[in-house]
Amino acid sequence: MSEQKPPMLRGIVRMKCPHCGKGDVFINKSVFPLGKMLATHEKCTECGETLQHKSNDAPGMNYVSTVVVYILCFILYAVIFGLSWKDNSMYYALGASTIMVVLLQPWLMRISKVLYLYILTRVKFE
């Protein structure tokens, strides 16, 4: 009887191996210390799949995730408070979005790296 792999979205959120969905991608489970937050295992501890690719820095994915967070913050701010050029609400929205991106950046970088890894390995989930 074959073991079932966890769903892909759960593997991405939990930052697990794209091949088996069980082994951890990152050496440290926490983003702290910040200098070692992107350190990955060379191979999965569960299945032995290679987790370090030559182009695994994923700068493009990091830029995309940053822009997505900016857009989502603007939409959320517009729904809750409303946006207008007549008052300073656009500047408040820009400031709030910048603060959110700065605070979320360590997690965004990790998620971007995991997403890029999932794209590179072309995993087949059941």
C-alpha positions in Angstrom: 0.0 0.0 0.0 1.5 3.4 -1.0 1.6 6.3 1.3 -0.4 9.3 0.3 1.4 12.6 -0.1 0.0 15.7 1.7 -1.7 18.3 -0.4 0.6 20.7 -2.2 -0.8 23.9 -0.6 -0.2 22.4 2.9 3.4 21.5 1.9 4.1 25.0 0.7 2.7 26.6 3.8 4.5 24.3 6.1 7.7 24.6 3.9 8.1 20.9 3.4 9.9 18.9 0.7 8.2 19.2 -2.7 8.8 15.6 -3.5 7.6 13.8 -0.4 5.9 16.6 1.6 7.4 15.4 4.8 11.0 16.6 5.1 11.8 20.2 6.1 13.2 22.5 3.4 15.0 24.9 5.8 17.5 24.0 8.5 16.0 26.5 11.0 12.3 26.3 11.5 12.2 29.9 12.6 13.2 33.0 10.6 15.5 34.0 13.4 18.5 34.5 13.2 17.9 36.5 10.0 21.3 35.8 8.6 20.5 32.0 8.4 16.8 32.1 7.6 17.3 30.9 4.0 19.7 28.1 4.8 18.3 24.9 3.2 19.2 21.3 3.6 21.1 19.9 0.6 18.9 16.9 0.4 15.5 16.0 2.0 15.9 14.1 5.3 13.0 11.9 4.4 13.3 11.0 0.7 16.8 12.3 -0.4 15.5 14.7 -3.1 17.9 17.5 -3.9 16.7 20.8 -2.3 19.4 23.1 -3.5 19.3 24.0 -7.2 21.7 26.3 -9.0 19.1 29.0 -9.6 17.3 28.6 -6.2 17.8 32.1 -5.0 14.3 33.0 -6.4 14.8 36.8 -6.7 11.9 37.0 -9.2 9.5 35.2 -6.9 10.5 37.5 -4.1 9.7 40.6 -6.1 6.4 39.2 -7.2 5.4 38.3 -3.6 6.3 41.8 -2.4 4.2 43.4 -5.1 1.3 41.1 -4.3 1.5 42.1 -0.6 1.5 45.8 -1.6 -1.6 45.3 -3.8 -3.4 43.3 -1.1 -2.6 45.9 1.6 -4.0 48.7 -0.7 -7.2 46.7 -1.4 -7.7 46.0 2.3 -7.0 49.6 3.3 -9.5 50.8 0.6 -12.2 48.5 1.8 -11.8 49.3 5.4 -11.0 53.1 5.3 -11.5 54.2 1.8 -9.0 55.9 -0.5 -9.1 59.5 -1.7 -6.8 62.1 -3.2 -8.6 64.9 -1.3 -7.2 63.8 2.1 -4.0 62.0 2.9 -5.4 58.5 2.9 -3.3 57.4 -0.1 -0.2 58.3 1.8 -1.5 56.4 4.9 -2.2 53.4 2.7 1.3 53.6 1.2 2.9 53.8 4.6 0.8 50.9 6.0 1.7 48.8 3.0 5.4 49.6 3.4 5.3 48.7 7.1 3.6 45.4 6.3 6.1 44.4 3.6 9.0 45.2 5.9 7.6 43.2 8.7 6.6 40.3 6.5 9.8 40.2 4.4 11.5 37.3 6.1 8.5 35.1 5.7 7.9 36.3 2.1 11.5 35.4 1.2 11.1 31.9 2.6 7.7 31.3 1.0 9.2 32.6 -2.3 12.1 30.2 -2.1 9.7 27.3 -1.4 7.4 28.2 -4.2 10.4 28.4 -6.6 11.5 25.0 -5.4 8.1 23.5 -6.0 8.1 25.0 -9.6 11.6 23.6 -10.2 11.0 20.1 -9.1 7.7 19.7 -11.1 6.2 17.5 -8.4 3.2 15.3 -9.1 0.8 15.2 -6.2 -2.0 12.6 -6.0 
